[in-house]
Amino acid sequence: MLQFEYTQEEINKVSQFLQHYMAKSAICSLTADQAADLLARNSILRNDIGPKPGFNFREMLRQGRDGKIEKVKGAHQLRPGTRWKINLTDQ
């Protein structure tokens, strides 16, 4: 099984980038796949690690949900096994 470890610096960078991008683009929310693609295209978080594209970012989201790391700002999931959404928050 793959092991993923994320630093506080990586989590902060991901959160700051996504929140800034959504505010600048007047977007209220992104899907996990949209966010993962943006992060990869901007060289913030690789999208080619794991069994399919976006897995690396979704693993970061899961670890935040489970309290292993700080949660990505704006990340929301109704319950485990459902789709993730990244919402624009009040800065």
Phi and psi restraints in degrees (value plus and minus 20) as a CYANA .aco file:
   2 LEU   PHI     -93.2   -53.2
   2 LEU   PSI     122.0   162.0
   3 GLN   PHI    -129.7   -89.7
   3 GLN   PSI     111.3   151.3
   4 PHE   PHI    -141.8  -101.8
   4 PHE   PSI     107.7   147.7
   5 GLU   PHI    -147.4  -107.4
   5 GLU   PSI     113.9   153.9
   6 TYR   PHI    -142.3  -102.3
   6 TYR   PSI     116.9   156.9
   7 THR   PHI    -105.6   -65.6
   7 THR   PSI     141.0   181.0
   8 GLN   PHI     -80.7   -40.7
   8 GLN   PSI     -56.0   -16.0
   9 GLU   PHI     -82.4   -42.4
   9 GLU   PSI     -62.6   -22.6
  10 GLU   PHI     -83.8   -43.8
  10 GLU   PSI     -63.7   -23.7
  11 ILE   PHI     -82.5   -42.5
  11 ILE   PSI     -65.3   -25.3
  12 ASN   PHI     -81.6   -41.6
  12 ASN   PSI     -62.9   -22.9
  13 LYS   PHI     -83.3   -43.3
  13 LYS   PSI     -63.5   -23.5
  14 VAL   PHI     -81.8   -41.8
  14 VAL   PSI     -69.3   -29.3
  15 SER   PHI     -80.4   -40.4
  15 SER   PSI     -68.1   -28.1
  16 GLN   PHI     -82.8   -42.8
  16 GLN   PSI     -64.1   -24.1
  17 PHE   PHI     -82.3   -42.3
  17 PHE   PSI     -69.9   -29.9
  18 LEU   PHI     -83.8   -43.8
  18 LEU   PSI     -62.8   -22.8
  19 GLN   PHI     -85.1   -45.1
  19 GLN   PSI     -62.5   -22.5
  20 HIS   PHI     -84.0   -44.0
  20 HIS   PSI     -64.9   -24.9
  21 TYR   PHI     -80.3   -40.3
  21 TYR   PSI     -66.7   -26.7
  22 MET   PHI     -86.0   -46.0
  22 MET   PSI     -61.7   -21.7
  23 ALA   PHI     -83.4   -43.4
  23 ALA   PSI     -66.3   -26.3
  24 LYS   PHI     -84.6   -44.6
  24 LYS   PSI     -54.5   -14.5
  25 SER   PHI    -115.8   -75.8
  25 SER   PSI     -17.0    23.0
  26 ALA   PHI      35.2    75.2
  26 ALA   PSI      27.0    67.0
  27 ILE   PHI    -130.8   -90.8
  27 ILE   PSI     112.0   152.0
  28 CYS   PHI    -103.5   -63.5
  28 CYS   PSI     -50.4   -10.4
  29 SER   PHI    -178.3  -138.3
  29 SER   PSI     140.9   180.9
  30 LEU   PHI    -152.7  -112.7
  30 LEU   PSI     129.7   169.7
  31 THR   PHI     -97.6   -57.6
  31 THR   PSI     144.6   184.6
  32 ALA   PHI     -80.6   -40.6
  32 ALA   PSI     -59.9   -19.9
  33 ASP   PHI     -87.0   -47.0
  33 ASP   PSI     -60.2   -20.2
  34 GLN   PHI     -82.3   -42.3
  34 GLN   PSI     -65.0   -25.0
  35 ALA   PHI     -83.8   -43.8
  35 ALA   PSI     -63.8   -23.8
  36 ALA   PHI     -80.3   -40.3
  36 ALA   PSI     -61.2   -21.2
  37 ASP   PHI     -85.1   -45.1
  37 ASP   PSI     -64.3   -24.3
  38 LEU   PHI     -80.8   -40.8
  38 LEU   PSI     -64.5   -24.5
  39 LEU   PHI     -82.3   -42.3
  39 LEU   PSI     -60.9   -20.9
  40 ALA   PHI     -88.3   -48.3
  40 ALA   PSI     -65.3   -25.3
  41 ARG   PHI     -83.4   -43.4
  41 ARG   PSI     -44.6    -4.6
  42 ASN   PHI    -123.2   -83.2
  42 ASN   PSI      -4.2    35.8
  43 SER   PHI      35.7    75.7
  43 SER   PSI      19.3    59.3
  44 ILE   PHI    -121.2   -81.2
  44 ILE   PSI     -60.7   -20.7
  45 LEU   PHI    -167.4  -127.4
  45 LEU   PSI     105.7   145.7
  46 ARG   PHI     -82.4   -42.4
  46 ARG   PSI     125.0   165.0
  47 ASN   PHI    -132.5   -92.5
  47 ASN   PSI     -14.3    25.7
  48 ASP   PHI    -133.1   -93.1
  48 ASP   PSI       2.8    42.8
  49 ILE   PHI    -128.3   -88.3
  49 ILE   PSI     115.1   155.1
  50 GLY   PHI      79.9   119.9
  50 GLY   PSI    -197.3  -157.3
  51 PRO   PHI     -90.3   -50.3
  51 PRO   PSI     -43.2    -3.2
  52 LYS   PHI    -174.8  -134.8
  52 LYS   PSI     141.2   181.2
  53 PRO   PHI     -74.8   -34.8
  53 PRO   PSI     118.8   158.8
  54 GLY   PHI      70.6   110.6
  54 GLY   PSI     -30.8     9.2
  55 PHE   PHI     -81.0   -41.0
  55 PHE   PSI     -62.2   -22.2
  56 ASN   PHI     -78.2   -38.2
  56 ASN   PSI     -66.2   -26.2
  57 PHE   PHI     -88.6   -48.6
  57 PHE   PSI     -63.3   -23.3
  58 ARG   PHI     -83.1   -43.1
  58 ARG   PSI     -52.5   -12.5
  59 GLU   PHI     -86.5   -46.5
  59 GLU   PSI     -58.8   -18.8
  60 MET   PHI     -80.8   -40.8
  60 MET   PSI     -63.3   -23.3
  61 LEU   PHI     -82.7   -42.7
  61 LEU   PSI     -64.2   -24.2
  62 ARG   PHI     -82.2   -42.2
  62 ARG   PSI     -64.3   -24.3
  63 GLN   PHI     -83.3   -43.3
  63 GLN   PSI     -56.0   -16.0
  64 GLY   PHI     -86.5   -46.5
  64 GLY   PSI     -63.5   -23.5
  65 ARG   PHI     -79.7   -39.7
  65 ARG   PSI     -59.2   -19.2
  66 ASP   PHI    -104.1   -64.1
  66 ASP   PSI     -19.1    20.9
  67 GLY   PHI      58.9    98.9
  67 GLY   PSI      -6.6    33.4
  68 LYS   PHI     -99.5   -59.5
  68 LYS   PSI     -49.1    -9.1
  69 ILE   PHI    -160.0  -120.0
  69 ILE   PSI     151.8   191.8
  70 GLU   PHI     -87.7   -47.7
  70 GLU   PSI     122.7   162.7
  71 LYS   PHI     -91.5   -51.5
  71 LYS   PSI     122.8   162.8
  72 VAL   PHI     -83.6   -43.6
  72 VAL   PSI     113.7   153.7
  73 LYS   PHI     -79.5   -39.5
  73 LYS   PSI     107.7   147.7
  74 GLY   PHI      65.8   105.8
  74 GLY   PSI     -23.6    16.4
  75 ALA   PHI     -89.6   -49.6
  75 ALA   PSI     114.8   154.8
  76 HIS   PHI    -165.5  -125.5
  76 HIS   PSI     118.9   158.9
  77 GLN   PHI    -163.8  -123.8
  77 GLN   PSI     109.1   149.1
  78 LEU   PHI     -79.3   -39.3
  78 LEU   PSI     -64.7   -24.7
  79 ARG   PHI    -182.0  -142.0
  79 ARG   PSI     139.2   179.2
  80 PRO   PHI     -73.7   -33.7
  80 PRO   PSI     119.7   159.7
  81 GLY   PHI      72.4   112.4
  81 GLY   PSI     -26.3    13.7
  82 THR   PHI    -122.0   -82.0
  82 THR   PSI     150.2   190.2
  83 ARG   PHI     -88.8   -48.8
  83 ARG   PSI     126.3   166.3
  84 TRP   PHI    -107.7   -67.7
  84 TRP   PSI     130.4   170.4
  85 LYS   PHI    -155.9  -115.9
  85 LYS   PSI     120.6   160.6
  86 ILE   PHI    -129.4   -89.4
  86 ILE   PSI      96.1   136.1
  87 ASN   PHI    -120.8   -80.8
  87 ASN   PSI     126.3   166.3
  88 LEU   PHI     -88.6   -48.6
  88 LEU   PSI     111.1   151.1
  89 THR   PHI    -130.6   -90.6
  89 THR   PSI     145.4   185.4
  90 ASP   PHI     -89.7   -49.7
  90 ASP   PSI     102.8   142.8
